[in-house]
Amino acid sequence: MDRRKFLKNSATVAGFTIVSSNVLGKSLGYVAPSDKLNIAGIGVGGMGRRNLSNMNTENIVALCDVDWKYAQKTFDDYPKAKKFKDWREMFDKMGKSIDAVMVATPDHTHAVVSAHAMTLGKHCYTQKPLTHSVYESRLLTNLAKKHKVATQMGNQGNSFDWCRQIAEWIQSDAIGEVYEVHCWTDRPIWPQGLMKPKEGMPIPETLDWDLFIGPAENRPYNSVYTPWNWRGWWDFGTGALGDMACHIMDPIYWALDLKYPTKVNGSSTLSNLYSPPHAQMVQYTFPAREKKGQVNMPEVKVYWYDGGLLPERPAELAPGQMMGDSNGGIIFVGKKGKIMTGCYGMNPTLLPVTEMNHFTQPTPWIPRVPGGNGDIWNTNAHEQDWIRAAKESSRNRKEASSNFGFSGPFNEMVVMGVLAVRLQGLYRDLLWDGENMQFTNINDSDILKIVSVDEFSVIDGDPRFNRQFVELNAKEAANEWIKHTYHNGFSLPDMPKV
């Protein structure tokens, strides 16, 4: 698809969608609840299939995936939907009849698909992590505001009562001022800490490898990249942190009214140029915020752990009691007590748990999402909240629970952790200017040494190690990871002034 033709046609489609929005009974952006949205799925072989199933109250009119073998089950679910490999071709041919998109591609293409969809006036549901970089998160936040579309990040726990309950407990002063939080996950459950493959493989006939690469740098196809394993490669994914922090840090970000950290630092098992490490820790420092509810919001440190690493066990836990649950958890440390939860903020409890015997729950004041008190694995609450918002006029819309106005800044926090780990070789707290998206204490002359080769063999009974490094200008590397260079003709819309 010629990119100039796509952009030219996209402008025409955008004009049609916004001005002539009376198709299917729509009027001035409002869709009657009884009418159905026309939704296109982009990236439908994995999590996208579940998202579309939770959206099947609407018309699923188009399906796009670079790997038609991986996507076949979803194609079978919606036999009448038009099939595509290139989302640009789909917009070019069907833009006039699409109201909204569901984006569940690998992390590195979330932003480019979602950004162009919003410029065409399409409502957008994008899987977590919202984007691959800080800049991309800021861009999607501002584009959503400019184009007044309904948006939602696919962190489904955000629509559940637990997030709201935790916020109400903390903001009603149940444990006093919170000055420290620890959170963790059992991930990764896919390969990480990998070296770049030395050889390519034949490309499967059902896969369009060039479209999978998208805006990333070209390389030969290898089955270690896709399907699914892309999370374990920096160029395509964000590792365990990007996968799970959008779930586990969500109640923290919400309850403590966070925005940009002032500094971060990271540490990990062996980190290399290509693949996230097996296990890592990140420390974020957030400045004091305005009082929220009945409690002050002092400076707070938030600690992240993955790959089997855990925080120190609280003394209040009884012997044999699991910290969090099998998938992860959160511990809030306040001046008057502690709160512990499972993954997604599930099943919060005061510590020690005997404190719950005389704890009076605050009267709920944060509105709940219909269906948000059920089984997180067997509900469509999160997707339906977005669909509800998409059918409302932008002039009086109640935004979806994890709309980009919330999830964009939140995702910036998440991918800041990726930066902290990748820049750990600078051996310092990294000071962050959130408004301007830049580190303030990386000098022009700072050099970053990163492992590029790590080989081990035994020859005649003796171990032989071959560990090599590349040296990068640290400031240039940081800027590249904050705002990626796009390749292969792909580009992002300009950052709007909002």
C-alpha positions in Angstrom: 0.0 0.0 0.0 1.4 3.3 -1.0 1.7 5.4 2.1 0.9 8.7 0.4 -2.2 7.2 -1.1 -3.2 5.9 2.4 -2.7 9.3 4.0 -4.6 11.1 1.2 -7.5 8.6 1.3 -7.5 8.7 5.1 -8.2 12.4 5.1 -11.2 11.8 2.9 -12.4 9.0 5.1 -12.0 11.1 8.2 -14.1 13.9 6.7 -16.8 11.4 5.8 -16.9 9.8 9.2 -17.1 13.0 11.1 -19.4 15.0 8.9 -21.7 12.2 7.6 -22.3 10.4 10.8 -25.9 9.8 10.2 -25.4 6.3 8.9 -26.9 3.5 10.9 -29.1 6.0 12.7 -26.2 8.1 14.1 -26.7 11.8 14.6 -23.9 14.2 15.6 -21.8 11.5 17.1 -24.5 10.0 19.2 -25.5 6.3 18.6 -28.7 5.1 20.2 -28.0 2.3 22.7 -30.1 0.0 20.6 -28.0 0.6 17.5 -24.8 -1.3 16.9 -21.3 0.0 16.3 -19.3 -1.3 13.4 -16.1 -2.6 14.9 -12.8 -3.6 13.2 -10.4 -5.9 15.0 -6.7 -5.4 14.4 -4.5 -8.1 15.8 -7.0 -10.9 16.4 -5.0 -14.0 16.9 -4.4 -13.8 20.7 -5.9 -11.5 23.3 -7.8 -9.7 20.5 -10.0 -12.8 20.1 -11.2 -12.5 23.7 -11.8 -8.8 23.3 -13.9 -9.2 20.2 -15.9 -11.9 21.9 -16.7 -9.4 24.7 -17.7 -6.9 22.0 -19.9 -9.2 19.9 -23.0 -7.3 21.0 -22.0 -5.1 18.1 -21.2 -5.7 14.4 -17.7 -7.1 13.9 -17.3 -6.0 10.3 -13.5 -6.3 9.6 -10.6 -8.4 10.9 -6.9 -7.6 10.3 -3.9 -9.7 11.2 -0.5 -10.3 9.7 -0.6 -14.0 10.5 -3.7 -15.6 9.0 -2.9 -19.1 10.4 -2.8 -17.7 14.0 -5.9 -15.6 13.3 -8.0 -18.4 11.7 -10.1 -19.2 14.8 -11.2 -15.6 15.0 -11.9 -15.6 11.2 -14.1 -18.6 11.9 -15.9 -16.7 14.7 -17.0 -13.9 12.3 -17.3 -15.5 8.8 -19.0 -12.4 7.3 -16.2 -10.0 8.4 -13.8 -8.7 5.7 -10.3 -10.0 6.2 -7.1 -8.0 5.8 -3.4 -8.2 6.6 -2.6 -4.5 6.3 -4.6 -2.2 8.6 -3.8 0.7 6.2 -5.5 -1.1 3.4 -8.5 -1.9 5.7 -8.9 1.8 6.5 -8.6 2.7 2.8 -11.2 0.3 1.7 -13.6 0.2 4.7 -13.0 3.4 6.6 -16.4 4.8 5.7 -18.2 1.9 7.4 -16.1 1.4 10.5 -17.0 3.3 13.7 -14.4 1.8 16.1 -11.3 -0.3 16.3 -10.0 -2.9 18.7 -6.2 -3.0 18.6 -4.3 -6.0 20.1 -1.2 -6.1 17.9 2.3 -6.5 19.4 3.3 -3.5 21.6 5.5 -1.8 19.0 2.5 -1.2 16.7 -0.1 -0.2 19.2 0.6 3.5 18.8 0.8 3.7 15.0 -2.5 1.9 14.5 -4.4 3.6 17.3 -3.1 7.1 16.4 -4.1 6.9 12.8 -7.5 5.4 13.7 -8.2 8.3 16.0 -7.3 10.9 13.3 -10.0 9.2 11.2 -12.5 9.7 14.0 -12.6 6.1 15.1 -13.2 5.1 18.7 -10.3 3.1 20.0 -9.9 0.1 22.3 -6.1 -0.6 22.6 -4.6 -3.5 24.6 -2.1 -3.0 27.4 0.5 -1.7 27.5 -1.1 1.2 25.7 2.2 2.0 23.9 5.8 0.9 23.5 7.3 4.3 24.6 6.7 7.4 26.7 6.2 9.7 23.7 3.7 7.4 22.1 1.6 7.4 25.3 1.6 11.2 25.4 0.6 11.3 21.7 -2.4 8.9 22.1 -3.5 10.9 25.2 -3.5 14.2 23.2 -5.0 12.7 20.0 -7.9 11.3 22.0 -8.6 14.7 23.5 -8.3 16.5 20.1 -10.5 14.1 18.2 -13.0 13.5 21.0 -13.3 9.8 20.5 -14.1 7.2 23.1 -11.0 5.3 24.2 -10.1 2.4 26.5 -6.9 0.6 27.4 -7.3 -3.2 27.7 -6.4 -3.4 31.4 -9.7 -5.1 32.4 -9.1 -4.9 36.1 -9.7 -1.1 35.9 -13.4 -1.7 35.4 -13.7 -3.9 38.5 -14.8 -2.9 42.0 -11.4 -3.7 43.6 -9.7 -0.6 42.1 -12.4 1.6 43.5 -12.5 -0.2 46.8 -8.8 0.2 47.4 -9.0 3.9 46.5 -11.8 4.4 48.9 -10.0 2.7 51.7 -6.8 4.7 51.2 -8.5 8.0 50.6 -10.7 7.6 53.7 -7.5 7.3 55.8 -7.8 3.6 56.6 -4.0 3.2 56.8 -2.9 6.8 57.0 -0.5 8.5 54.6 1.0 6.1 52.2 4.7 6.5 51.7 5.7 3.2 50.2 4.2 0.6 47.9 5.5 -2.8 46.7 4.0 -4.7 43.8 5.1 -7.8 41.9 4.2 -10.4 39.3 5.1 -14.1 38.5 5.8 -13.1 34.9 7.6 -13.7 32.5 6.1 -17.0 31.4 7.7 -16.6 28.0 11.4 -16.7 27.1 13.5 -13.6 28.0 17.2 -12.7 28.3 17.7 -14.0 24.8 20.5 -13.3 22.4 19.7 -12.1 18.8 19.3 -15.2 16.5 22.3 -15.7 14.3 20.3 -17.1 11.4 17.0 -16.5 9.7 14.3 -19.0 8.8 11.9 -19.4 5.9 8.9 -17.2 6.4 5.6 -19.1 6.8 3.3 -18.6 3.9 0.5 -17.4 6.1 2.7 -14.6 7.7 3.4 -11.2 6.3 6.8 -10.7 8.0 7.2 -7.1 6.7 3.9 -6.1 8.2 4.8 -7.7 11.5 8.0 -5.7 11.6 6.1 -2.5 10.9 8.0 0.5 12.2 10.8 -1.5 13.8 14.2 -2.2 12.2 14.2 -5.0 9.7 15.7 -8.4 10.5 15.4 -11.9 9.1 12.3 -13.9 10.2 12.8 -16.4 13.1 10.2 -18.3 15.0 11.5 -16.9 18.3 9.8 -13.6 17.5 6.3 -14.6 16.7 3.6 -15.6 17.5 3.4 -14.6 21.2 7.1 -14.6 22.0 7.5 -11.0 20.8 7.0 -9.8 24.4 10.5 -11.0 25.1 12.2 -8.7 22.6 12.8 -5.0 23.2 12.0 -4.0 19.7 8.6 -5.5 19.8 7.6 -5.8 23.5 8.1 -4.5 27.0 8.7 -7.7 28.9 7.0 -8.7 32.1 6.7 -5.1 33.3 4.8 -3.9 30.3 2.7 -7.0 30.3 1.5 -6.9 33.9 2.2 -3.5 35.4 -0.8 -2.1 33.6 -2.8 -4.5 35.7 -1.0 -4.5 39.0 0.0 -0.9 39.2 -3.4 0.3 38.2 -4.9 0.5 41.8 -1.7 2.2 43.0 -1.9 4.9 40.3 -5.6 5.4 40.9 -5.7 5.4 44.7 -2.6 7.6 45.2 -3.5 10.1 42.4 -0.1 9.7 40.8 1.2 11.3 37.6 4.9 11.6 36.6 7.7 10.2 38.8 10.6 12.5 39.6 13.2 9.8 39.5 13.6 6.1 38.7 16.2 3.5 39.0 16.3 -0.2 37.9 18.3 -3.3 38.5 18.0 -6.8 37.0 19.6 -10.1 36.1 21.9 -9.8 33.1 20.5 -7.2 30.7 21.4 -7.2 27.1 20.8 -5.2 24.0 18.0 -7.3 22.5 15.8 -8.9 25.2 14.4 -8.0 28.6 16.1 -9.7 31.6 14.8 -12.8 33.4 14.0 -10.7 36.5 14.1 -7.0 37.4 13.3 -4.5 40.1 12.4 -0.8 39.5 12.0 2.0 42.1 9.9 5.0 41.2 9.8 8.2 43.3 6.7 10.4 43.1 6.4 13.8 44.6 3.9 14.9 47.2 0.4 15.6 45.7 -2.6 17.5 46.9 -4.8 15.9 49.7 -7.2 13.3 48.3 -10.3 12.7 50.3 -9.4 12.6 54.0 -5.7 11.8 53.6 -2.6 13.7 52.7 -0.5 12.4 49.7 3.2 12.7 50.7 6.2 11.7 48.5 5.8 8.0 47.8 8.2 5.3 46.6 6.8 2.5 44.4 8.8 -0.7 44.0 8.2 -3.2 41.1 9.5 -6.8 41.1 9.1 -9.6 38.5 10.7 -12.8 37.4 10.2 -14.4 40.8 11.7 -11.5 42.9 9.6 -10.5 45.8 9.6 -7.7 48.4 10.5 -8.3 52.0 7.7 -10.3 53.7 5.6 -8.1 56.0 5.9 -9.0 59.7 2.1 -8.9 59.9 1.6 -11.9 57.7 0.9 -15.2 59.6 3.3 -18.1 59.0 2.2 -20.0 55.9 0.1 -17.1 54.6 0.9 -16.3 50.9 1.9 -12.8 50.1 -0.6 -11.6 47.5 -1.7 -14.5 45.3 -0.1 -16.9 42.8 0.0 -14.3 40.1 1.3 -11.3 42.1 0.1 -8.6 44.4 0.4 -5.2 46.1 1.4 -4.0 49.5 0.5 -0.4 50.5 2.5 0.8 53.5 0.9 3.7 55.4 1.7 5.5 58.6 -1.2 3.7 60.4 -1.2 0.3 58.7 -0.9 -1.8 55.6 -3.1 -3.1 52.8 -2.3 -6.2 50.8 -4.0 -7.4 47.6 -3.7 -10.1 45.0 -3.0 -9.6 41.3 -5.2 -6.9 39.7 -5.8 -5.6 43.2 -8.0 -8.6 43.9 -9.3 -9.4 47.5 -7.8 -6.4 49.4 -7.2 -6.9 53.1 -5.8 -4.9 56.0 -2.7 -6.4 57.6 -2.7 -8.3 59.8 -5.9 -9.8 58.4 -7.5 -9.8 61.9 -7.8 -6.0 61.5 -10.7 -6.8 59.1 -12.8 -8.1 62.1 -13.4 -4.5 63.3 -12.9 -2.5 60.1 -15.8 -0.4 59.0 -15.9 -0.2 55.2 -16.3 3.4 53.9 -19.5 4.1 52.1 -18.7 3.7 48.4 -18.5 7.0 46.5 -16.6 6.0 43.3 -19.2 4.9 40.6 -19.0 1.2 39.7 -19.0 -0.2 36.2 -21.9 -2.6 35.5 -20.6 -6.2 35.7 -17.5 -5.1 37.6 -18.2 -7.2 40.6 -18.1 -10.6 38.8 -15.4 -13.0 37.6 -12.7 -11.0 35.8 -12.1 -13.9 33.4 -15.8 -14.3 32.5 -17.3 -10.9 31.9 -17.4 -8.3 29.2 -17.6 -5.3 31.6 -14.5 -3.5 30.5 -15.2 -3.7 26.7 -18.9 -2.9 27.2 -18.0 0.2 29.2 -16.0 1.4 26.2 -18.9 0.5 23.8 -21.3 2.5 26.1 -19.0 5.5 25.9 -18.6 5.2 22.1 -22.4 5.5 21.7 -22.6 8.7 23.7 -22.1 12.2 22.2 -18.6 13.6 23.0 -20.4 16.7 24.4 -21.8 14.8 27.4 -19.9 11.5 27.3 -19.0 9.7 30.5 -15.6 8.5 29.5 -14.7 4.8 29.8 -13.0 3.7 33.0 -9.4 3.5 31.5 -9.8 6.1 28.8 -6.6 7.4 27.3 -6.8 10.5 29.5 -6.2 8.2 32.4 -4.3 5.3 30.9 -2.0 7.4 28.7 -0.2 9.1 31.7 -0.4 5.8 33.6 1.3 3.9 30.7 4.0 6.6 30.7 4.8 5.5 34.3 4.9 1.8 33.3 7.3 2.2 30.4 9.4 4.5 32.5 10.3 1.3 34.3 11.6 -0.1 31.0 13.8 2.9 30.7 15.1 2.5 34.2 16.2 -1.1 33.5 17.7 -0.4 30.1 19.7 2.5 31.5 20.8 0.9 34.8 24.4 0.8 33.5 24.6 4.6 34.3 24.7 3.7 38.0 22.5 6.6 39.3 19.0 7.6 40.1 17.6 9.0 36.8 16.0 12.3 37.3 12.9 12.7 35.2 11.2 15.9 33.8 7.8 14.4 33.0 6.3 17.5 31.3 9.1 17.5 28.8 9.7 13.8 28.6 13.4 13.9 29.3 16.0 12.9 31.8 17.9 15.9 33.3 21.0 14.2 34.6 22.3 12.2 31.6 25.2 14.1 30.1 26.2 14.4 26.5 29.4 12.5 27.1 27.9 9.6 29.2 28.6 6.2 27.7 26.3 3.1 28.2 27.9 -0.4 28.0 25.4 -3.1 27.1 25.9 -6.8 26.6 25.6 -7.7 22.9 27.0 -11.3 23.0 26.9 -13.7 25.9 28.1 -17.2 25.1 29.2 -20.1 27.3 30.8 -23.4 26.3 32.9 -26.2 27.9 36.1 -27.2 26.1 38.2 -30.1 27.4 36.4 -29.7 30.7 37.1 -26.0 31.0 34.4 -23.3 31.0 34.8 -20.7 28.3 33.0 -17.4 28.4 32.5 -15.0 25.6 30.8 -11.8 26.8 31.0 -8.8 24.6 29.6 -5.3 24.9 28.6 -2.4 22.7 29.1 1.2 23.8 26.3 3.7 23.2 26.0 7.4 23.8 23.7 7.3 26.8 21.8 10.4 26.0 21.1 9.4 22.4 20.1 5.9 23.5 17.7 7.3 26.1 16.1 9.7 23.6 15.6 6.9 21.2 13.9 4.7 23.8 11.7 7.6 24.9 10.7 8.4 21.3 11.4 5.6 18.8 12.6 6.2 15.3 10.0 4.7 12.9 11.2 2.7 9.9 9.9 1.2 6.7 7.7 4.1 5.7 5.6 4.1 8.9 5.1 7.3 10.8 3.0 8.8 13.6 0.7 11.9 13.3 2.1 15.1 14.7 1.8 15.7 18.4 -1.3 18.0 18.7 -1.4 21.1 20.9 -4.1 20.5 23.4 
